[in-house]
Structures are given as structure tokens and as C-alpha cells.
Amino acid sequence: MRRWQWLPFFEAYFSNFIEGTEFGVDEARRIAVDGVPFAGRLEDGLDITATYRLAVNPADQVRVPTSGEELVRAHHSLQCSSSNNAGPAPSTGAPMTHRTRS
């Protein structure tokens, strides 16, 4: 892993960890960075991968959203696109939702 990839990786790792998604660091790196699916915990693997992609994307790091809502909707859309149980809220002003783990 290159040095510039570590900060986004740990951002994704701890962001998911505090939400209850627990993987070992090496396991999480293989899932998020290398794209190796984790058998039996596909949704958790997709969550950490999507969070890592958000954090490591250089285009997102320099893009300035026109509003906070634009930023949240863009990130929410990418995060939910990795899940089979949720989707982005419509752009009609409806409140955004996130799936809950069972």
C-alpha cells in the first residue's frame, strides 16, 4: 500500500468500526483496498469498500459542493449503491435513510 492510501484506509476502517463493523486490519485492507470480497459478510465488506472509495478519491478531495446537501447526497448515493438493502433518497427533498443491520 502506498503512503497516501493509509489515511483514507484508516478513515474507512474506523468509520465502519464505530458503527459496529469489525474486521482485523489486514482483513479490512484486503476487502477495501484490494477488493477481495469477504465470504459471509458481504454487506459489511461493501460498506468498508464504499467508505474507502469515498475517502481515497482525489476528485472528491478537490470538488467543492454547492451545498452541504449536495455533498451528503453524493456520498450517501455512493455508500448506498454498494448495498442491496438501501438506495439513495430521491432528489425531491425526501429525508435520507440508511439501512440498519439485523
For each residue, the residues with C-beta under 8 A, 3 or more apart:
1: 5 6 9 29 33
2: 5 6
3: 6
4: 7 8
5: 1 2 8 9 33 56
6: 1 2 3 9 10
7: 4 10 11 55
8: 4 5 11 12 52 55 56
9: 1 5 6 12 13 28 29 32 33 52 55 56
10: 6 7 13 14
11: 7 8 14 15 51 52 55
12: 8 9 15 16 28 32 48 49 51 52 54 55
13: 9 10 16 17 23 25 28 32 48
14: 10 11 17 18
15: 11 12 18 19 51
16: 12 13 19 21 23 28 44 47 48 51
17: 13 14 20 21 22
18: 14 15
19: 15 16 47
20: 17 101
21: 16 17 44 47 48
22: 17
23: 13 16 27 28 31 38 44 48
24: 27 28
25: 13 28 29
26: 29 30
27: 23 24 30 31 38
28: 9 12 13 16 23 24 25 31 32 48
29: 1 9 25 26 32 33 34
30: 26 27 33 34 36
31: 23 27 28 34 35 36 37 38 45 48 49
32: 9 12 13 28 29 48 49 51 52
33: 1 5 9 29 30 52
34: 29 30 31
35: 31 49
36: 30 31
37: 31 42 45
38: 23 27 31 41 42 44 45
39: 42
40:
41: 38 44 45
42: 37 38 39 45 46
43: 46 47 83 84 85 101
44: 16 21 23 38 41 47 48
45: 31 37 38 41 42 48 49
46: 42 43 49 50 82 83
47: 16 19 21 43 44 50 51 79 82 83
48: 12 13 16 21 23 28 31 32 44 45 51 52
49: 12 31 32 35 45 46 52 53 82
50: 46 47 53 54 78 79 81 82
51: 11 12 15 16 32 47 48 54 55 79
52: 8 9 11 12 32 33 48 49 55 56
53: 49 50 56 57 78
54: 12 50 51 57 60 75 78 79
55: 7 8 9 11 12 51 52
56: 5 8 9 52 53
57: 53 54 60 61
58: 61 62
59: 62 63
60: 54 57 63 74
61: 57 58
62: 58 59
63: 59 60
64:
65: 68 70 71 74
66: 70
67: 70 71
68: 65 71 72
69: 72 73
70: 65 66 67 73 74
71: 65 67 68 74 75
72: 68 69 75 76 96
73: 69 70 76 77 88 89 91 96
74: 60 65 70 71 77 78
75: 54 71 72 78 79
76: 72 73 79 80 88 89 96 98
77: 73 74 80 81 88
78: 50 53 54 74 75 81 82
79: 47 50 51 54 75 76 82 83 98
80: 76 77 83 86 87 88 98 99
81: 50 77 78 87 88
82: 46 47 49 50 78 79
83: 43 46 47 79 80 86 99
84: 43
85: 43 99
86: 80 83 97 98 99
87: 80 81
88: 73 76 77 80 81 96
89: 73 76 94 95 96 97
90: 94
91: 73
92:
93:
94: 89 90
95: 89
96: 72 73 76 88 89
97: 86 89
98: 76 79 80 86
99: 80 83 85 86
100:
101: 20 43
102:
